[in-house]
Amino acid sequence: MIRARVSRQVFVIVAIASSACALGAQAARAPAPSPLYQPRTVKQAYAKGTRSPDGRPGPRYWQNRARYAMTVTVTPPERTVRGTEEIVYVNASPDTLQRLAIKLFLNIHKPGAPRNGGASPNYLTDGVRIERFTVNGAAQSWGNDATVFTNRIVPLPAPVAPNDSVRLGFEWSYDVSREANREGMTDPTTFYLAYFYPRVAVYDDLDGWDTMDFTDTQEFYSDFNDYDVTVRAPANFVVWGTGTLVNPAEVLQSEPLRRYQASLIADTVVHIATSADFTARNVTAQQPLSSWRFAARNIPDVAFNVSDHYVWDASSAVVDSTTNRRASVQAAYNETAADFRHMVRFGQDAVRWFSQRWPGTPYPYEKTTVVQGYADMEYPMMVNDGSTPDTTFSRFVAEHEIAHTWFPFHMGINETRYGFMDEGWATALEFLRNEAKMGPARATAFFKQFRVENWIRDPSPLEDLPIITPQDVLKGVAYGNNAYGKAALGYLAAKDLLGDVMFRRTLHAFIDRWNGKHPIPWDYFNTVNDVAKQNLNWFWDAWFFRNAYIDVGIAAARKTASGYTVTLDNIGGMPAPVDLVITYADGTTETRHQTPRMWASNTKRATISVATGKPVRSISLAGGIFMDADSRNDAWTPAQPAARR
Ligand SMILES: [Zn+2]
């Protein structure tokens, strides 16, 4: 998700000093830092061997999975969606399961559901109606849902032993919410279906069943499953969705089919279905209901968009230069949305850039489809974004959501509890992408305004909670800034600390070790320590585990035989990089970049040697995106100005 859609007139050019020079003497060699705080669940995982203290999955790592086969019927403008589903849930855990946790996320729409925000009449529905529930083919009572909302514990008639499986059947229906957000009715005949099917919650090696409520702030936590989904929709409705469209020849007329197939290997944008095509009923098979069948393997979720008038553009991009594998890039939108006419191009650029540069591993799916809606939200192979009059902003939002393909989907992150491994990474990748696309100065100005200022200018203790705080209990600014800006700055500070080559090596090791699994923050921190062969716990601890913010001040500076010694205090606690901007008596200036390494031996105080033969008029601090909470302590001038000497 993009979060905080504030101030779009943000592309102000701000010049910042960014030249990096060789630095002076660094801090003395650090004593071994203390171990990071570990919850007891993490200690138990190490003891059981499901995770390793070096950051790898342990020799006894396991995770459960399922196969979902479902048929969903959606007939706009009728708002009722009906589904049947069979889930084969495989228990790979060493535990015998006496019960299951079932997620019914759309019960967030029920009156009385616990949620972090208010609910308008158009948002409310009567939630998910479970009309039939079977276990291994035998009908079971579903019971009363009056006070059970997004998470329901279901006892099993017989336990599921390790390495055994259970077959669940659901018939359900729900009414699409009139007020669209992450899902719902975008217009009377455009429905976005997400989180719409009953699913088995994650059962993992740390917490057992995920029983966290969905309260509309946090995001999700999903197993890697196989999906076979048939969406039945009336003639002239196109269905876009996660996974391979298995039967395009059955649902499309011959000309759109030809265009669709051409788009899969095209570099140019193909208009598969235009408004004129819809008006002439030239797009879909002309039968009362068509069955659009999608298949996806080893993926955390599926989402679909259904519309009878959204135009459909597509092209493709090479996302793996070693195999020349292409990903399809599609867009579906109201023809009046001018920004979306560029969306396939934006998507092509994004999947290429993220594949090649940062994170620099190939886009892991066969396609992405950017759909116009109101969510600014990511789904596997799908993006749902609002249209804006600022095309540059629209590009930025689409790229952020596409970056989520790696974090959380490819990496299987528990977004509900550790949103900073999801939003923090997408936000860091967003900055790196903008830096390449618009240049460091504009990217820095935008990032400061959109991601940092609201946090760093707010002295509330809510802003200083440790990033590691389980995010399922947070809301408001305490949730948002921990998940997005503070965490992104932490990852970018680690990049500055390690340098690009080593940072990339550690990031790729983390992706290699954990894609398709469920990494937790300790797995990331320990992987970096392991691969870089550096104990960076002093850095992780100060940035992610403490009540902290960024405030670096100049405590003192003194003249030495070889130049100056500058003493910096880390008042806010976060070990941020900083530039020393030195203004000489002759009016020239020089910028000397200090990485967070300066705080390695003492996270509270650092001493920097500035070798120079020239008299200094002033020394000041510039943090760039690492904005400083108190600028009053950021400059030093000699007691007797050098110019008068
Ligand atoms: Zn996001």
Residues whose N, C-alpha, C, O or C-beta is under 5 A from the ligand:
A	BS01	ZN	M1 I2 E423 A426
